[in-house]
Amino acid sequence: MQFGIFSVGDVTPPAPDSGRSSAPSTTPAPRPPAPEPRQVSPEDDIPEEDDPDLDESALSGRDLLVRELGATVVEEIAHE
């Protein structure tokens, strides 16, 4: 099994607050409760063979990180 260390672009942390802000503090309006998740039986959750959204070439692991996030492999560590 191999694990890698990835670097994904430049990430700059937010600047620390410098004391009090000049704008008056306001309390945000409360959010409405999230809707309950829809229950789906396992039989209904299987895609049909002719589903146009079904992607047989789906990537995972390192290839997915490289393609979607532009990650760069910095170092690979082999675990045996």
MITI-257148 format. One record per residue: residue number from 0; x, y, z of N, C-alpha, C, O, CB in turn. Coordinates in nm, 3 decimals, decimal comma, always signed. Each point is the difference from the previous one (the first is absolute). Glycine has a CB too. Layout:
BEGIN
+------+---------+---------+---------+---------+---------+---------+---------+---------+---------+---------+---------+---------+---------+---------+---------+
: voro :    n_xx :    n_yy :    n_zz :   ca_xx :   ca_yy :   ca_zz :    c_xx :    c_yy :    c_zz :    o_xx :    o_yy :    o_zz :   cb_xx :   cb_yy :   cb_zz :
+------+---------+---------+---------+---------+---------+---------+---------+---------+---------+---------+---------+---------+---------+---------+---------+
:  NUM :       X :       Y :       Z :       X :       Y :       Z :       X :       Y :       Z :       X :       Y :       Z :       X :       Y :       Z :
...
+------+---------+---------+---------+---------+---------+---------+---------+---------+---------+---------+---------+---------+---------+---------+---------+
# end
This chain:
BEGIN
+------+---------+---------+---------+---------+---------+---------+---------+---------+---------+---------+---------+---------+---------+---------+---------+
: voro :    n_xx :    n_yy :    n_zz :   ca_xx :   ca_yy :   ca_zz :    c_xx :    c_yy :    c_zz :    o_xx :    o_yy :    o_zz :   cb_xx :   cb_yy :   cb_zz :
+------+---------+---------+---------+---------+---------+---------+---------+---------+---------+---------+---------+---------+---------+---------+---------+
:    0 :  +0,085 :  -0,117 :  +0,000 :  -0,085 :  +0,117 :  +0,000 :  +0,089 :  +0,123 :  +0,000 :  +0,100 :  +0,005 :  +0,072 :  -0,285 :  -0,128 :  +0,050 :
:    1 :  +0,149 :  +0,223 :  -0,202 :  +0,078 :  +0,121 :  -0,007 :  -0,087 :  +0,118 :  +0,038 :  -0,119 :  +0,005 :  -0,034 :  +0,266 :  -0,104 :  -0,143 :
:    2 :  -0,088 :  +0,194 :  +0,245 :  -0,067 :  +0,124 :  +0,033 :  +0,088 :  +0,112 :  -0,052 :  +0,122 :  -0,014 :  -0,004 :  -0,235 :  -0,084 :  +0,209 :
:    3 :  +0,054 :  +0,207 :  -0,245 :  +0,077 :  +0,111 :  -0,052 :  -0,029 :  +0,127 :  +0,076 :  -0,103 :  +0,013 :  +0,066 :  +0,105 :  -0,121 :  -0,289 :
:    4 :  +0,088 :  +0,201 :  +0,212 :  -0,018 :  +0,133 :  +0,057 :  -0,026 :  +0,091 :  -0,118 :  +0,079 :  +0,004 :  -0,095 :  +0,072 :  -0,048 :  +0,298 :
:    5 :  -0,260 :  +0,118 :  -0,198 :  -0,039 :  +0,084 :  -0,111 :  +0,009 :  +0,147 :  +0,037 :  -0,014 :  +0,037 :  +0,117 :  -0,136 :  -0,219 :  -0,200 :
:    6 :  +0,174 :  +0,263 :  -0,017 :  -0,001 :  +0,144 :  +0,014 :  -0,107 :  +0,052 :  -0,095 :  +0,002 :  -0,033 :  -0,119 :  +0,246 :  +0,045 :  +0,183 :
:    7 :  -0,341 :  +0,067 :  -0,013 :  -0,109 :  +0,050 :  -0,083 :  +0,003 :  +0,152 :  +0,001 :  -0,052 :  +0,062 :  +0,092 :  -0,089 :  -0,268 :  -0,043 :
:    8 :  +0,201 :  +0,266 :  -0,151 :  +0,000 :  +0,145 :  -0,017 :  +0,054 :  +0,075 :  +0,120 :  +0,052 :  -0,059 :  +0,094 :  -0,244 :  +0,032 :  -0,244 :
:    9 :  +0,178 :  +0,157 :  +0,144 :  +0,042 :  +0,087 :  +0,110 :  -0,121 :  +0,027 :  +0,087 :  -0,104 :  +0,044 :  -0,049 :  +0,287 :  +0,062 :  -0,090 :
:   10 :  -0,170 :  -0,131 :  +0,267 :  -0,108 :  +0,024 :  +0,094 :  +0,049 :  +0,105 :  +0,098 :  +0,094 :  -0,025 :  +0,076 :  -0,187 :  -0,211 :  -0,101 :
:   11 :  +0,031 :  +0,351 :  +0,025 :  +0,037 :  +0,108 :  +0,089 :  -0,102 :  +0,007 :  +0,112 :  -0,119 :  +0,016 :  -0,026 :  +0,232 :  +0,111 :  -0,162 :
:   12 :  -0,067 :  -0,137 :  +0,314 :  -0,096 :  +0,008 :  +0,111 :  -0,059 :  +0,140 :  +0,009 :  +0,064 :  +0,097 :  -0,042 :  +0,063 :  -0,276 :  +0,167 :
:   13 :  -0,248 :  +0,191 :  -0,071 :  -0,061 :  +0,132 :  +0,014 :  +0,080 :  +0,087 :  +0,096 :  +0,063 :  -0,050 :  +0,093 :  -0,288 :  -0,049 :  -0,142 :
:   14 :  +0,222 :  +0,229 :  +0,026 :  +0,071 :  +0,094 :  +0,087 :  -0,066 :  +0,000 :  +0,138 :  -0,123 :  -0,005 :  +0,009 :  +0,190 :  +0,148 :  -0,208 :
:   15 :  +0,012 :  -0,136 :  +0,306 :  -0,059 :  +0,003 :  +0,135 :  -0,074 :  +0,130 :  +0,022 :  +0,035 :  +0,104 :  -0,057 :  +0,148 :  -0,253 :  +0,143 :
:   16 :  -0,286 :  +0,143 :  -0,002 :  -0,075 :  +0,120 :  +0,033 :  +0,091 :  +0,096 :  +0,076 :  +0,076 :  -0,041 :  +0,087 :  -0,294 :  -0,089 :  -0,079 :
:   17 :  +0,209 :  +0,255 :  -0,043 :  +0,083 :  +0,100 :  +0,069 :  -0,087 :  +0,076 :  +0,099 :  -0,026 :  +0,120 :  -0,018 :  +0,180 :  -0,098 :  -0,182 :
:   18 :  -0,199 :  -0,089 :  +0,302 :  -0,081 :  +0,064 :  +0,101 :  -0,145 :  +0,005 :  -0,039 :  -0,054 :  -0,096 :  -0,056 :  +0,249 :  +0,230 :  +0,121 :
:   19 :  -0,259 :  -0,021 :  -0,036 :  -0,143 :  +0,015 :  -0,027 :  -0,023 :  +0,049 :  -0,142 :  +0,079 :  +0,076 :  -0,054 :  -0,119 :  -0,030 :  +0,296 :
:   20 :  -0,068 :  -0,089 :  -0,299 :  -0,035 :  +0,048 :  -0,133 :  -0,077 :  +0,130 :  +0,013 :  -0,063 :  +0,025 :  +0,103 :  +0,058 :  -0,262 :  -0,194 :
:   21 :  +0,009 :  +0,319 :  -0,013 :  -0,068 :  +0,129 :  +0,006 :  -0,151 :  -0,013 :  -0,022 :  -0,075 :  +0,090 :  +0,036 :  +0,284 :  +0,017 :  -0,117 :
:   22 :  -0,253 :  -0,219 :  +0,021 :  -0,142 :  -0,021 :  -0,023 :  -0,066 :  -0,051 :  +0,128 :  +0,060 :  -0,077 :  +0,075 :  -0,017 :  +0,029 :  -0,320 :
:   23 :  -0,168 :  +0,091 :  +0,271 :  -0,068 :  -0,050 :  +0,119 :  -0,029 :  -0,149 :  -0,013 :  -0,025 :  -0,051 :  -0,109 :  -0,078 :  +0,278 :  +0,146 :
:   24 :  +0,108 :  -0,295 :  +0,075 :  -0,024 :  -0,144 :  +0,000 :  -0,149 :  -0,028 :  -0,012 :  -0,081 :  +0,057 :  +0,074 :  +0,287 :  -0,094 :  +0,067 :
:   25 :  -0,242 :  -0,049 :  -0,236 :  -0,139 :  -0,039 :  -0,015 :  -0,010 :  -0,151 :  +0,010 :  +0,093 :  -0,072 :  -0,037 :  -0,141 :  +0,274 :  -0,108 :
:   26 :  -0,064 :  -0,248 :  +0,194 :  -0,023 :  -0,143 :  +0,013 :  -0,068 :  -0,049 :  -0,127 :  -0,105 :  +0,052 :  -0,038 :  +0,087 :  -0,036 :  +0,292 :
:   27 :  +0,077 :  -0,117 :  -0,319 :  -0,063 :  -0,049 :  -0,124 :  -0,133 :  -0,068 :  +0,031 :  -0,021 :  -0,053 :  +0,110 :  +0,247 :  +0,023 :  -0,214 :
:   28 :  -0,315 :  +0,032 :  +0,006 :  -0,130 :  -0,064 :  +0,016 :  +0,019 :  -0,151 :  +0,012 :  +0,087 :  -0,056 :  -0,068 :  -0,201 :  +0,241 :  -0,063 :
:   29 :  +0,037 :  -0,252 :  +0,214 :  +0,015 :  -0,146 :  +0,014 :  -0,036 :  -0,070 :  -0,130 :  -0,091 :  +0,041 :  -0,073 :  +0,040 :  -0,024 :  +0,319 :
:   30 :  +0,122 :  -0,124 :  -0,274 :  -0,027 :  -0,079 :  -0,120 :  -0,117 :  -0,094 :  +0,023 :  -0,019 :  -0,051 :  +0,110 :  +0,261 :  +0,066 :  -0,176 :
:   31 :  -0,320 :  -0,037 :  -0,038 :  -0,109 :  -0,098 :  +0,016 :  +0,061 :  -0,140 :  +0,011 :  +0,109 :  -0,023 :  -0,051 :  -0,270 :  +0,170 :  -0,080 :
:   32 :  +0,092 :  -0,239 :  +0,196 :  +0,056 :  -0,135 :  +0,015 :  +0,016 :  -0,068 :  -0,135 :  -0,079 :  +0,020 :  -0,092 :  -0,027 :  -0,037 :  +0,318 :
:   33 :  +0,210 :  -0,064 :  -0,236 :  +0,026 :  -0,072 :  -0,125 :  -0,109 :  -0,105 :  -0,023 :  -0,049 :  -0,060 :  +0,096 :  +0,298 :  +0,098 :  -0,070 :
:   34 :  -0,287 :  -0,060 :  -0,151 :  -0,102 :  -0,101 :  -0,027 :  +0,054 :  -0,139 :  +0,033 :  +0,120 :  -0,026 :  -0,010 :  -0,220 :  +0,171 :  -0,170 :
:   35 :  +0,011 :  -0,232 :  +0,219 :  +0,039 :  -0,138 :  +0,031 :  +0,049 :  -0,069 :  -0,127 :  -0,059 :  +0,018 :  -0,106 :  -0,109 :  -0,029 :  +0,295 :
:   36 :  +0,276 :  -0,067 :  -0,180 :  +0,048 :  -0,071 :  -0,120 :  -0,103 :  -0,102 :  -0,046 :  -0,066 :  -0,066 :  +0,080 :  +0,303 :  +0,099 :  -0,005 :
:   37 :  -0,248 :  -0,046 :  -0,206 :  -0,096 :  -0,092 :  -0,060 :  +0,053 :  -0,142 :  +0,015 :  +0,116 :  -0,026 :  -0,032 :  -0,196 :  +0,202 :  -0,133 :
:   38 :  -0,003 :  -0,265 :  +0,213 :  +0,040 :  -0,140 :  +0,016 :  -0,018 :  -0,073 :  -0,133 :  -0,108 :  +0,002 :  -0,059 :  +0,044 :  +0,003 :  +0,304 :
:   39 :  +0,171 :  -0,070 :  -0,292 :  -0,003 :  -0,074 :  -0,126 :  +0,041 :  -0,143 :  +0,028 :  +0,101 :  -0,025 :  +0,066 :  -0,048 :  +0,234 :  -0,201 :
:   40 :  -0,131 :  -0,303 :  +0,084 :  +0,036 :  -0,140 :  +0,021 :  +0,119 :  -0,035 :  -0,088 :  +0,017 :  +0,060 :  -0,107 :  -0,258 :  -0,118 :  +0,165 :
:   41 :  +0,324 :  -0,038 :  -0,017 :  +0,117 :  -0,040 :  -0,080 :  -0,037 :  -0,043 :  -0,142 :  +0,078 :  +0,022 :  -0,093 :  +0,033 :  -0,091 :  +0,304 :
:   42 :  -0,228 :  +0,008 :  -0,229 :  -0,042 :  -0,044 :  -0,132 :  -0,023 :  +0,118 :  -0,094 :  +0,025 :  -0,009 :  -0,120 :  -0,128 :  -0,193 :  +0,224 :
:   43 :  +0,056 :  +0,314 :  -0,048 :  -0,027 :  +0,119 :  -0,081 :  +0,124 :  +0,086 :  -0,021 :  -0,003 :  +0,094 :  -0,080 :  -0,229 :  -0,098 :  +0,166 :
:   44 :  +0,341 :  -0,027 :  -0,016 :  +0,120 :  +0,082 :  -0,006 :  +0,104 :  -0,052 :  -0,100 :  +0,110 :  +0,055 :  -0,008 :  -0,153 :  +0,006 :  +0,245 :
:   45 :  +0,010 :  -0,164 :  -0,311 :  +0,092 :  -0,059 :  -0,097 :  -0,028 :  +0,062 :  -0,137 :  -0,115 :  -0,002 :  -0,045 :  +0,128 :  -0,216 :  +0,176 :
:   46 :  +0,089 :  +0,275 :  -0,199 :  -0,025 :  +0,062 :  -0,130 :  -0,033 :  -0,103 :  -0,107 :  +0,047 :  -0,114 :  +0,006 :  +0,107 :  +0,299 :  +0,058 :
:   47 :  -0,234 :  -0,145 :  -0,159 :  -0,034 :  -0,086 :  -0,113 :  +0,120 :  -0,009 :  -0,093 :  +0,083 :  +0,091 :  -0,003 :  -0,328 :  -0,028 :  +0,019 :
:   48 :  +0,255 :  -0,172 :  -0,093 :  +0,111 :  -0,019 :  -0,092 :  +0,005 :  +0,107 :  -0,109 :  +0,108 :  +0,035 :  -0,047 :  -0,123 :  -0,279 :  +0,092 :
:   49 :  -0,102 :  +0,297 :  -0,086 :  -0,004 :  +0,100 :  -0,106 :  -0,003 :  +0,143 :  +0,053 :  -0,035 :  +0,092 :  -0,074 :  -0,083 :  -0,259 :  -0,067 :
:   50 :  +0,153 :  +0,188 :  +0,266 :  +0,001 :  +0,132 :  +0,062 :  +0,109 :  +0,085 :  -0,066 :  +0,118 :  -0,035 :  +0,007 :  -0,204 :  -0,061 :  +0,213 :
:   51 :  +0,049 :  +0,209 :  -0,285 :  +0,100 :  +0,083 :  -0,069 :  +0,098 :  +0,066 :  +0,097 :  +0,110 :  +0,039 :  -0,041 :  -0,277 :  +0,001 :  -0,139 :
:   52 :  +0,130 :  -0,025 :  +0,307 :  +0,089 :  +0,062 :  +0,098 :  +0,098 :  -0,098 :  +0,062 :  +0,090 :  +0,040 :  +0,073 :  -0,270 :  +0,122 :  -0,027 :
:   53 :  +0,164 :  -0,290 :  -0,076 :  +0,088 :  -0,102 :  +0,055 :  +0,136 :  +0,011 :  -0,066 :  +0,011 :  -0,011 :  -0,123 :  -0,207 :  -0,142 :  +0,171 :
:   54 :  +0,300 :  +0,174 :  +0,031 :  +0,136 :  +0,020 :  -0,052 :  +0,086 :  -0,118 :  +0,040 :  +0,039 :  -0,012 :  +0,116 :  -0,063 :  +0,263 :  -0,105 :
:   55 :  +0,053 :  -0,339 :  -0,106 :  +0,080 :  -0,118 :  +0,027 :  +0,148 :  +0,033 :  +0,015 :  +0,076 :  -0,081 :  +0,053 :  -0,242 :  -0,055 :  -0,178 :
:   56 :  +0,208 :  +0,253 :  +0,080 :  +0,141 :  +0,036 :  +0,007 :  +0,030 :  +0,085 :  +0,123 :  +0,095 :  +0,078 :  -0,001 :  -0,084 :  -0,088 :  -0,248 :
:   57 :  -0,089 :  -0,005 :  +0,354 :  +0,019 :  +0,080 :  +0,121 :  +0,137 :  -0,025 :  +0,061 :  +0,045 :  -0,114 :  +0,010 :  -0,291 :  +0,108 :  +0,032 :
:   58 :  +0,310 :  +0,115 :  -0,002 :  +0,133 :  -0,008 :  +0,062 :  -0,014 :  -0,002 :  +0,151 :  -0,102 :  +0,043 :  +0,055 :  +0,205 :  +0,076 :  -0,251 :
:   59 :  +0,000 :  -0,167 :  +0,262 :  +0,003 :  +0,007 :  +0,145 :  +0,146 :  +0,017 :  +0,042 :  +0,091 :  -0,016 :  -0,081 :  -0,301 :  -0,127 :  +0,105 :
:   60 :  +0,230 :  +0,175 :  +0,101 :  +0,134 :  +0,011 :  +0,054 :  +0,081 :  +0,113 :  -0,061 :  -0,051 :  +0,110 :  -0,023 :  +0,043 :  -0,351 :  +0,065 :
:   61 :  +0,135 :  +0,211 :  -0,069 :  +0,094 :  +0,101 :  -0,049 :  -0,046 :  +0,062 :  -0,132 :  +0,006 :  +0,122 :  -0,015 :  +0,178 :  -0,246 :  +0,128 :
:   62 :  -0,231 :  +0,043 :  -0,207 :  -0,042 :  +0,052 :  -0,131 :  -0,115 :  +0,100 :  +0,014 :  -0,004 :  +0,100 :  -0,071 :  +0,078 :  -0,315 :  -0,035 :
:   63 :  -0,166 :  +0,187 :  +0,197 :  -0,113 :  +0,091 :  +0,023 :  +0,049 :  +0,132 :  +0,058 :  -0,044 :  +0,107 :  -0,044 :  -0,108 :  -0,303 :  +0,080 :
:   64 :  +0,242 :  +0,191 :  +0,062 :  +0,052 :  +0,123 :  +0,060 :  +0,077 :  +0,084 :  -0,102 :  -0,013 :  +0,122 :  -0,001 :  +0,027 :  -0,240 :  +0,222 :
:   65 :  +0,064 :  +0,053 :  -0,305 :  +0,076 :  +0,072 :  -0,102 :  -0,094 :  +0,067 :  -0,099 :  +0,018 :  +0,117 :  -0,034 :  +0,172 :  -0,278 :  +0,061 :
:   66 :  -0,291 :  +0,086 :  -0,075 :  -0,091 :  +0,056 :  -0,101 :  -0,089 :  +0,109 :  +0,056 :  -0,011 :  +0,107 :  -0,061 :  +0,015 :  -0,326 :  -0,053 :
:   67 :  -0,067 :  +0,196 :  +0,228 :  -0,100 :  +0,093 :  +0,050 :  +0,059 :  +0,119 :  +0,076 :  -0,054 :  +0,111 :  -0,007 :  -0,100 :  -0,302 :  +0,021 :
:   68 :  +0,263 :  +0,170 :  +0,057 :  +0,056 :  +0,107 :  +0,083 :  +0,133 :  +0,053 :  -0,051 :  +0,053 :  +0,097 :  +0,055 :  -0,169 :  -0,199 :  +0,136 :
:   69 :  +0,169 :  +0,040 :  -0,294 :  +0,130 :  +0,043 :  -0,050 :  +0,112 :  -0,031 :  +0,098 :  +0,100 :  +0,071 :  +0,005 :  -0,214 :  +0,108 :  -0,132 :
:   70 :  +0,096 :  -0,286 :  +0,205 :  +0,099 :  -0,036 :  +0,102 :  +0,129 :  -0,047 :  -0,065 :  +0,002 :  -0,045 :  -0,114 :  -0,187 :  -0,017 :  +0,271 :
:   71 :  +0,294 :  +0,074 :  -0,082 :  +0,131 :  -0,046 :  -0,043 :  +0,052 :  -0,097 :  +0,105 :  -0,005 :  +0,030 :  +0,119 :  +0,052 :  +0,185 :  -0,245 :
:   72 :  +0,002 :  -0,330 :  +0,083 :  +0,057 :  -0,096 :  +0,093 :  +0,134 :  +0,055 :  +0,047 :  +0,090 :  +0,023 :  -0,081 :  -0,207 :  -0,220 :  -0,032 :
:   73 :  +0,130 :  +0,218 :  +0,243 :  +0,123 :  +0,051 :  +0,057 :  +0,091 :  -0,115 :  +0,039 :  +0,120 :  +0,003 :  -0,024 :  -0,241 :  +0,202 :  +0,106 :
:   74 :  +0,061 :  -0,308 :  -0,020 :  +0,077 :  -0,114 :  +0,045 :  -0,093 :  -0,119 :  +0,010 :  -0,115 :  +0,015 :  +0,042 :  +0,279 :  +0,132 :  +0,083 :
:   75 :  -0,116 :  -0,265 :  -0,162 :  -0,077 :  -0,123 :  +0,017 :  +0,065 :  -0,082 :  +0,110 :  +0,122 :  -0,012 :  +0,007 :  -0,195 :  +0,012 :  -0,251 :
:   76 :  -0,011 :  -0,056 :  +0,331 :  +0,047 :  -0,082 :  +0,111 :  -0,055 :  -0,139 :  -0,020 :  -0,121 :  -0,019 :  -0,002 :  +0,133 :  +0,217 :  +0,160 :
:   77 :  +0,076 :  -0,298 :  -0,173 :  -0,043 :  -0,138 :  -0,019 :  -0,013 :  -0,069 :  +0,135 :  +0,094 :  -0,001 :  +0,080 :  +0,019 :  -0,007 :  -0,305 :
:   78 :  -0,230 :  -0,049 :  +0,250 :  -0,025 :  -0,076 :  +0,123 :  -0,016 :  -0,147 :  -0,036 :  -0,082 :  -0,035 :  -0,085 :  -0,029 :  +0,236 :  +0,196 :
:   79 :  +0,187 :  -0,285 :  -0,049 :  -0,008 :  -0,142 :  -0,032 :  -0,048 :  -0,080 :  +0,116 :  -0,013 :  -0,122 :  -0,010 :  +0,195 :  +0,151 :  -0,151 :
+------+---------+---------+---------+---------+---------+---------+---------+---------+---------+---------+---------+---------+---------+---------+---------+
# end
